[in-house]
Amino acid sequence: MAAYLDDRLVTEDEYRQRIRRHRPSSLLPLIAAAAARYGAPEQPQPWLKSRR
């Protein structure tokens, strides 16, 4: 099963390991796209208020 299909919670250490697999220059376009998609202040996303 692919990692992104796994519904379990990811630990902070595991998250760091996954992120560090990639060069920062390859992640920036993906981060920018996510910010543009989910970052509309007039329509805040409910998951941004989550404390998990």
C-alpha positions in Angstrom: 0.0 0.0 0.0 1.3 3.5 -0.8 2.3 5.7 2.1 -0.2 8.4 1.2 -3.1 5.9 1.4 -2.3 5.0 4.9 -4.8 6.5 7.4 -2.7 6.2 10.5 -1.3 9.3 12.2 2.3 10.1 11.3 4.7 11.0 14.1 6.7 14.2 13.9 9.9 12.3 13.4 8.4 10.3 10.6 7.1 13.5 9.0 10.6 15.1 9.1 12.1 12.0 7.6 9.6 12.0 4.7 10.2 15.7 4.0 14.0 15.4 4.2 13.9 12.8 1.4 13.3 15.7 -1.1 15.3 18.7 -2.1 13.8 22.0 -0.9 13.6 23.3 -4.5 11.4 20.3 -5.5 9.0 21.0 -2.6 8.5 24.7 -3.0 6.2 24.5 -6.0 4.0 22.0 -4.2 3.9 24.1 -1.0 3.0 27.2 -3.1 0.2 25.3 -4.9 -1.2 24.1 -1.6 -1.0 27.6 -0.1 -2.8 29.0 -3.1 -5.5 26.3 -3.0 -6.2 26.3 0.7 -5.0 29.7 1.9 -8.0 31.9 1.1 -8.5 34.0 4.2 -12.1 34.8 3.3 -12.9 31.0 3.5 -10.7 29.5 6.2 -10.4 25.7 6.1 -11.8 23.9 9.2 -8.7 21.7 9.4 -6.5 24.7 10.0 -8.3 25.2 13.3 -7.6 21.6 14.4 -5.2 21.2 17.3 -4.0 17.8 16.2 
